[in-house]
Amino acid sequence: MIRPSSSEEFQPDALSKKVLNLQLTFHWLGETDRFCFEQETRTGNVFVLVDAATGKRTTSSEVSGIDLPTRTGSPRADWALSPDGKRAIFKRQDDLWLRELRTAGEQRLTHDGEPNFAYAMDPRTADLRKVLRRRDGSPAPLTGILWSPNGRHVIAVRQDLRSFPDRLLVSEYAPPDKCYTATHFGRCSTAGDLIPPDTQLVSVTLGSLTVKSVDLGPQSLNDYSLLYFLAGVVWWRADGEVCYLMTANRGGSHYKLVEIEIETGRVRTILQEFARYNIRLNPFDYARPNVHVSADGAEVVWYSERSGHGHLYLYDATDGMVKRQLTRGEWVVFDLLRVDEARRVVYFTGSSFTHGDNPYYRYLYRVNLDGGDPQLLTPERADHNFNNLFDAFSLFADRLEQPQAGSSISPSGRYFVDCYSTTEQAPEYVLRRTSGELVTKLLTSDASELVASGWRPPEPVVAKAADGLTDLYGVITLPSSFTPEKKYPVVDLTYPGPQRSWAPRAFVDQIASPYRYQTFADAGFIVVTIDGRGTAYRSREFRDAFLGTEDVFGASDHVAAIKQLGVARPYMDLDRVGIAGASFGGYGSLRAILLYPDFFKVGVSATGPSEWLEMHGQVSVERFFGVPSASNQVRAYYETISNTKLASRLRGRVLLIYGGIDENVPLKHAFVTLDAFIKADKDVDMLIVPDSAHHVFREPYVVRRSVQYLIDHLSAQQASAVNRGE
């Protein structure tokens, strides 16, 4: 075993620094078919300007003569800027005001706001920056205020929190500014509340200063529908007089797409979808919903798992009837990237049609709105990195409008840059027409320094789930000094939450992952990362497999897969298996060691929730576990899946890790979990990092301590076995 000496060797970019052009961002220039990017070389970076029509490129050591795209943002975070940038909505006390930026003239727009029923929102589940804002003195962002594209109207939301108690959200026990302990309270709902807060939408017509209540029920904006609205995920008719948005019930089992007539506040339901557990409008919960309403309001592209797999459907928005199913089969649409209404073409990513291919690889397709089979545009057998990230817990990070690293389609819709890779193959960048033809190869990432350092690519693996039928995909990461004659303890690095998949599928996933697969492997472990049933990007049956059971995050699949992988790999010591994870992975790792104490001997559980009923972020709780107030049976299920109720089953060693200023899983969960083990008379270890937030597991110090914990206790098992003569 390699003993970590200091936290310096665990910096997150240690491996990625050894790869040139690992993550390039391509900037399309205005509405043209030209783009630029910054290319890394051994002697310094250069800027490359490319004409997509010809593939011709020019290179310079600095940006010169290139009109780089910029995004005009609001001059203040607590203002909502008009489309023309000349006016802003702001909140004074509990009401909305309009400010003319040129003259500084102000007008009051609403008059009925009151404490805890104020206009605009600062919802706890979306804003996790209270601590940082206090320290830098920045204002709370203004959210829930949407301008119509024509600048005539504003839609605003407010939530009635008057009947909810002030709850402690987070305490700063060791703030770096040396102030006394700072506490942050807020009125918010939890999964244990009988009903969530009522929400009201109003429309404001600025010319006449008319305020109309939108005719939505007070419980219409639940689940992700509220977060979508706060992030501006709505659709407008071309004239700006009609808006389309999604509504949902508590728990997310019923979604609607509704039409709102702005000037009158009238609402019409266009279509709706039901599910046994929860509706997914994208296989990845934190991505944009795969929905599009045409500019004339006549058609809707809608995503549904009704066939058992996530596919796209075209609706008539007038009568709410399906016009045609755009995609079908035993594969999954991932992201709706663009609807080209003029050309009647939809661009989307999805898994491969070919059975036997890695089902998590993203491929780009196009399909005609008027019918026909999808056309594959990216033939290389690899993951094609079209990033459609929508982080529901980072709505105020200004990420949705910014260019992101990876593949992208030109504004004109005629070309796209494609970044593709596998866990073994470094990224390749090519330029194609959206009809599929290759224009030119742009460049290949240079991983020679990484390979020279002794790094070896992970091994892609497939194993059967606990049902003996379902294929599970993942990777095995070996130590750089690996020799097959030795036996190595095994560590399952896990995130079994149903929001996403976790196992690396692209080169960057392995190299730049916050979970540091290679770091754990180089300490002397065989690291297994696998997506069991219950996670995303597969069929609805795959995702729902464990809902309603004691093993809600599918630890049995991980046990089955690791056992199978060990049969053909005698260097995997299945008598020494550990598990580690953070957040839902922290809950999952602790639950696995409690449910399967004979298999998992050591666990590292970081920022894992303990009492689901008391979670402030109820969206990612109720949509998976049910609404507690719906029945006594559902409420009892919350007791079943609480790790505190299984504390007496602990037989191995566990390190619990929490961040002192975590606003997502507050420190209270640390004490509730520890208290349960104390009452069960079970020994556990705990590490609290006073000034760390929810991503505490990524910090170099914590990585070092986690690695050391696994070394100490999995190695100790080996030493004990030797002493017993086994």
N, C-alpha and C positions, 0 to 999 in steps of 0.2 A: 504494500500500500504506500502511496505517496502522501506524505503528511503536508498539508498546506502550511506555509510559514507566515504568510501575511496576506492581507486582503488585496494587495496590488495585483497579484496574479489572477484575480477574479474580475477584473474590469470587463464590462459587457462588450466592448468593441475590440477585445484582444484578437479574435480571429478575423473579424470583418476587415480590420486594418490591413490584413495580408492579401486581400483580394482587390484588384483594381476594377472599377466600374461594376461593383456589386449591385448597386441600386441607383439607376439613373432616372432623372426626371426630365421629361420632354415638354418643352413649352411651345405650343402652337401660337403663332404670331397673328393676333387678331382673327379675322375670318379668312386669312390666306391659307394656302397649302404649303407654307414654310414653317419650319420649327427649328429650335436650337436646343442644345444641351451642353453640359459641362463634362468633358471627357478627362478622366484621370490618366496620367502617364507617370513613368518613373522619375521624370525630371520636372514635373509640375502639371498643373491643369491647363487645358486649352478649351476654348469655346468653339463649337461646331455649329454652323448654320447650314441647313439642308433644304433644298427645293424638292418637295415630294414628287412633283410631276416628272422630274428628270433623274432624281437621285443625286444630283450634283451637290457637292458640299464645299464650303469654304471654312478655313480654320484660322483662329486668331488667339493670341495669348491673353486677350482681354475683350470684353464686350464693347464693340465699337461699331456704330452704325446699325445696331440691332435694337429695335424697339421692343424691349422685353415687356411681356404682359404684366400689368399691375392690377390690383383689385382695390377699388375705392371703398374703403371701409368707413364706418361711422367715426367721427372725431372723438366720440366718447362711448365707452361700453354701455353706459346707461341711457343712450339715445337710440332710437330706431329711425334711421335715415330714410328719407323718401327716395323713390327711384331716380329722380333727377338731382338728388343731392342738395336741394335748396331748403328743405324743411326737415324737421325732426320731431318725433314724438318723445316725450319724456314724462316721468311720473313725479308729481309733487304731492307729498303725503300719500294719499291713497287713490288719487285721481290722475287722469291723463291730460296732458297739455300739449299744445302745438306751438313750435317755435320756428319763426322765420329766421334762417341763419344770417341772411344779409342785413336785416334791420334789427334783429334781436327782439322783434315783436312777439308777444305770446298770447295765446287764446286757450281758455279752459274748454276741454272737450266733454268731460263727464263730471257729474256732480253727486253721484250716489256711492262713491267708494268709501269704505270705512275700514278701520283696523281689522285685520284678519279676513277681510273680504274686499281686498284692494285689487285694482286693475294691474295687469302684468303679473308675472309669476317669478318666483325664485324656488322652484321645487327641489326638495332635498335629493330626490333620486337622480336628478340631472346635474345639479350644481355641487361639485365636490371640492370647491376651492375656497371655502369660507376661511380656513386657517390662513391660506396664502394671501387672500385679500386683506385680512386684518393686518398682516405683517407689512404688506407693501402699500397699504392705504388706498387700494383701488376700489372703485364703487361696485356694487352688485350689478351684474348685467341685466339689462331690460329684455325680458323674453315674453313671448306670447303676444307680440304686436306685429301684425303683418300688413304691409301696404299692398294695395292693388297695383298692377303694373302701370295703369294710367294715372296713378297718384290721386285719384278722386276719393278713394275709400280706404278705411283701415278696419281690420278685424282684430278684436282684442279679447283676451280671455281673463277671467278671474276665478278664483277658487275660494269657496266658503269654508274657512278653517275656524270659524267662531266657536264651534262646539268641541274642538279638539284641544287637548292639553298641550302646554309647552313642554317639549321633550328635550332632554339632554342629547345633543347630537355628537359632540366631541369635546374633550378637554385637552388643553395644552399644558402639560405638567412641566416641561423643560423648554420653553420657547427661547430661541436664540437671542431675542431682543431683551432678555432678562426681566421681562415684566412678570408680575405675579401670575399664578395659574389663570389662564384665560379659558372661559367656558363658552360654548356656543349652544344656544337653545333654539328651537324652532317648532312651530306647530305643523305637524305632518301626521299622516296615517300609517298604520302598520297592518300586517296581515291579520293580526288578532282583533282589529276593530270590526264592529258590526257592519258598518258601511263606510266606504271611502268618502272623501269630501265631494260635495256637489260642485259642478263646474258650469260656468255661464259664458257664452260667447255673445258679444255685441258687435254690430257694425256701425261705423261712424262715417257719414257722408260729409266731407270737409267743407264743401261749398256752402251747404245749408246748416252745417253743424247739427245734423240730425243724428240721433243715437237710436238704434233699433236693437231690440233683443232678438238674437237668432233663435228660431223656434226648434231648439234641440232640448231633449230631456236633460235634467241635471246630472244624470248618471250616464251620459252618452260618451264622454271622453275618458275612458279608462284604458288600462293596459298600455300598449305602445301607441295608441291613437293620440293620446295627449302629448307624448314625447315627439311624435311625428309633427304635430302642429307647432310645438315650441321650436322645433328645428326648421320650420318653414316648409315642410314637405306637404304642400298643397298644390292644386292645379287651377289655373285661371283660364276662363274663356278669353278669346283674343281681344274682346272689347273691354275686359277688366270689370265687367258688371256681374259676373257669376263666378263663384269659387266652388271647388270640389275638394272635399276632405274625407278622411276616414273616421268612423266612430267605432267604439268597441265596448263590450260589457266588461265587468270585473272578471278577471281570469282569462279573458281573451278568447273565449270559445265562440263568440259571435261578432263578426265584423260587418260593417256597412260602408259603402261609398255613397256619400250624399252630395246633393247639389244645393248650394245656398245662393239665393237671389239677394245680393248685397243690400240694395236700397230698401227692400221690404222686410228682410230677415226670414223670408219663407224658405222652407227646407223640403226637398224631395229625395226619397231614397231611390237610388239608381239600381243597386244590386246589393246582395248580402250573402254571407258565407257562414256556415256552422261547422263545428268540429266537436268530437267527443272530448278532447282535452284542450287544445289551443290552436288558433289559426296562425299559420306561418305565411307571411307574404314575401319571404325570402328564406332560403334554408339556413342562413346565418342571421341570428336575431339582430346583430348590430350592423347590418347592412341596410341600404335603402330598400324600401318596399318595392317589389316588382309590379308596379302599377303605373299606368299612364292614361291620362284623359286627353283626347285630341283638342286642338285649339278651338275647333268649332263646337266642342261639347257633344259631338255625335257618336263617338266611339270610345271604348275603354279597353285597354289591354290589362288583363287581370291574372294574377298568379294563384294557383290552387293546387292542393294535394288531394283533391277529391278522387282521383284515379288510383291513389296509392303512391304516386310519385309527383313531385312538383313540376307543373307545366303551365304554359301560357294559353290564355283563352281570349278571344275577341268578342266583346259585348256590344250590342246596340244600346247606347245610353238613353234612347228615347223610351224603349219598352223594357229594358233590363234583361233582354233575352240574349243567350249565347248565339253569336253569328257563326262561329267556327272555333274549333280547337286548333291552335297554331302549332303546338308541339305535342308529341305523345310517345309512349313507350316506357320500358323499364330502365329509365335513366332520369337524370334530374337537371332542370334548368337552375342555374345558380343566380346570375345577375342580369336583369334587364338593363342594358347599357344605353340604348338610344332607340327612339322611334322616329324614323324619317318619314314624316307624313306626306311630303311631296312625292317621294319615290315609293311610298307604300311598303316600306321595308322596316323590319325590326332586327336590331342587333342585340345579341345576348350571349352570355357564356353558359356552358353546361358541361356535364360529364360526357364521356365518349359513348357513342352508340355501340361500340365493340365490346362484347363480353370478354372479360379477362384483362382488360385495361384497368389501370388504377382509377377507381371511380371518383377520386378526389382531384384529379387533374382537371384544370379549367381549359376549355377550348372555346374559340369564338365562332359563332354561327350567325347566319342571317336567314330570315324567313319572310316571305311575302305576306302582307296582311290579307291579301285576296285569295290565299290558298297555296298549296304546294309544300314539298318537303324542305326541311332546313338544309342549308348549304354550309358545309364545313369550310372555314376560311383559314384555319391554322393547322396544317397537316402534321407538324412535327409531334411525335409522341412524347409529350412533356407537359408541364404545367405552364399555362400562358397567363401571365400575371396582370390581368385587368382588375385594378383595385377599385372596389365600389364601397369602400368602408363608410359606415354611418355609425358612429359610436354613440349610443344612446346615453352613455354616462359622461360624454365629453361634448355636449351640445354647444358649449360656449367657447370651444377651442378654435373656432374659425377655420375648421378643416374642410368643410363640405365644398367650399368654392375654390380651394387651393389646388394647384397641380400636385399630383402624387406620383411617387416613384412607380415605375412599371409601364405596362402597355397602355396605349390611349388612342382614341379615334380623333381624327382632325375635325375642326368645327364644320367644315364643308361636308363631311361624311364621305369623302372620296378616298381617303387614305387612313391607314393606321400603322402605328409603330407597335411592334410585338416584342415583348421580352419573355423568353421562355427558358425553362431550366428544369432539372430534376434535383433530387437530393445528391446525386452523384455528378451531374453535369452543370458547370458554371453557366450563368446566363448568356444567351445569345440575343442580339438585338437585330431585327430585320424590319424593313419597310415594305408594306404591301398595299395594294389597292383593295378597297372593300368589296371588290368582285372576286378577290382571292389571289390575283397574280402577284408574284414577287417583283418588287421594283429594284431593291438592292439590299445587300447585307450591310449593316451599319458597323457593328463591332462585336467582339467576343470578350467577355470578362476574362481577366488574367488572374488565375488562381495558383500560379507557379510557386510563389513564395509560400503560400499556405501548404501546398503539397510538400515542398522542400523542408518544411518545419516538422514533418512527420505525421501530419494530419492524414487520415484516411476517410473516405466517404462512408456514410452509414450504409448499412445493408437493408434494402427494402424487404419486408417480410409480409407473408399472408398466413393467417392461422384461423382455425375454426372457433366460433363463439361457444359459449357453454351449451348451446342447443345442439352442437355437433353438426350444424348445417350452414350457418351464416359465415361468410368470409369476412374477416377483420383485417384491416391494413395498418401497417405501421413501419417503424424502422428500428434497427438495433445499432447502437453506437458503441464501438469498441475502443479500448484504451489505445493511445498511439504506440505504446510499447507491447501491444498484445502478442502473445504466443499461444497457439492452440493447445499446447501441452499442459498449460496451467488451468486451474479452476478458479473462477472469479465469482464473487458475490454479484447478485443482480439487483438493480434499482429500477423500479417502475416510476418514471416521471410522468405524472398524470394530470389531466384536466378533463374529467368526465362530464362536465356540465353540458346540458342539452342545447345550449345556445349555439354551439360551434363544433368544429372538429379541431384536433390539436396536433396530431402526428405530422411531422414535416412532410411537405410534398414538393417544395421548391428548394433550391440551393440556399437562398437567403434564410429560409425557415430554420435550417440547421445551423448556419453560421452565426446569425445575429439574433437567435432566440433568447428572450429573457430567462429561459429555463436552463441555459448553458449546458446542453447535453454533453458536449465534449469535455467540459470542466469536470462534471461528475465522472465521466468515463475515464479520464486521465488520472483520477484519484484511485483507479484500480477496480472499477465496476463495469459490468456489462449493463448498459442502459437500454431499457426497452420503453418505447413510446408507441402506444397503440390506441386506436379509436374503437372502443367497444360499442355495442348497441346502446342506444340512448343518446348518442351524439348526432350531429347534423350532417347534411349533404348526402344522405341516403334516402331510402324509402320512408314513408310515414310509419310503417310497421317497425322498421329498424329503430326509428327515433322513439317510438312509444313503448318499446319492448318491456321496460322495467317500471313504467309509471304505475303507481298503486301498490307496489311491492315494498318489502322491507329493504331490499337491495336496490334502492331507487336510482343509483348511479352506476349500476351494472358492474360491481367489483368481481362478480363471478366470471364475467367474460375475460377480465384481465388474468385471473387465476388460470382459466382454461388455456388462454393463448400462451402464457409464459411456460406452462407445463409442456405444451406441444412443441414450442420452439426449443426447449431444453432437450427434447428427445434426440434431435439431430445435431445438437451442439453440446457435447459433453463438457466443454469448458464453462458452461453455465451451472453454477452451484445452486441447485434449487432448494437446498437446505438453508441457504442464506439469501433471503429475498427481502429487500426493503422497498419502501414506497414513499414518494414525496410529491407534494403539490401545494398550490396556493389558491386562495379564494374558494370557488367551487371545488378546485383541486385540493385545497386544504381540508374542506369537509369530506371530499371523496377519499383522500388518503387515510384520514382518521377512521372513516367508516369501514374502509377495506380491512384495516388491521383489527377492528373490533368484530367484524363479521367473519373474517378468515384468519384467526390468530395462529392456526397451525401452519399457515403458508407465509403470511407477512410477519416478519420477526421484528423489524424496526421501521418506524415511520417518522417523517418530518411533515408536520401539518401547519401551514402558514395561513393566517387570516381566514380561517374556516368559520363560517357561521355556526352558532350552537343552537339558539332558540329561534326557529323560523317564524314563529308567531310574532316576535318582537322586531323583525327586520323592517327597517324604514323603507328600503327599496322593494316594495311588495310586488312590483311587476314581475321581476325574475324569481319570484317565489310562487305566487298564486297561479301563474300560467302553467307551472309544472306540477305543483302539488295539490291544486284545487283551492277553492275559496272556503276558508274555515267556517264562515257563518252560513254556508249553504246547507250543512247537515251535521249532525253529531258524528257521523261516520268520517266525514272529511276532517273535522277538528281532531278526532282521535288519531287520524293518520299523521297529523303533525307531531303527535307524541311518538308515534312509531318510528318516524324518520329522524328524530332528534338524537344526535350522538351522545348527549348527556344521559339518555336512558339506557345506553349500552356500556356505560363506564365500567361496570363490574366484569365485563368480558375481557378486559385488557390483560394480556399476558406478555406482550413484548415491550420494547422500549419506544417511547414517543417523545419527540421534541415539538412543543407547541410554540409558534412564533406569531407575534402580533405587533402592529405598528401603533405607537402611542397617539398619533393624530390621524388615524384611519377614519375617514368619514363614511366609508362604504360598509365596512364591518367594524363598528366602533369597539373600543377596548372592553366594553362591558362583556362582549362575547368571550374574551379571554378569561375573565373572572368566573363567568357562569360555567365555562368548560372545566376550568381548574377546580372549581368547587364540587363539581360532579365527581371528579376523580378522587378528591379528598374524602368525600362522603362514602365512596366505594372502597376506600383504603388502598388505592392504587398509586404507585409511584410514577410520576411523569416529570419531564423537564420542561421549563418554559423560558423563552427569551422574549423580552419586550424591548423594542427599540424606541426610545421615548419620542424622538422627533422624526419618525418615519410614517408615511401614509400607507395606502392600501398596497402599493407595489413594493413593500418591504422585502419580499422574497428575492427581488432582483438586486438588492444592494450587495456590493462586494463583501462586506463584513458578514452579512447573513448567509451568503453563498458559502463563504469559508466555514462558518460555524455549522451549516447544514452538512457539508461534505465531511467535516471532522466528526460530526455525530454519527454519520453512517459508517465511517471508517472505524471509529472506536467500538461500536456495538456489533456490527457485522463481523469485524475482525475478532472481537472477543468471543463470538460464538465459535469461530474456527479454532481459536486457542483452547476453548473449553472442550471441544470435540477431540482435539489431539490429546489433551490431558486425560480424557476418559478412555483413550485407546480406540476411538472409533475410526 
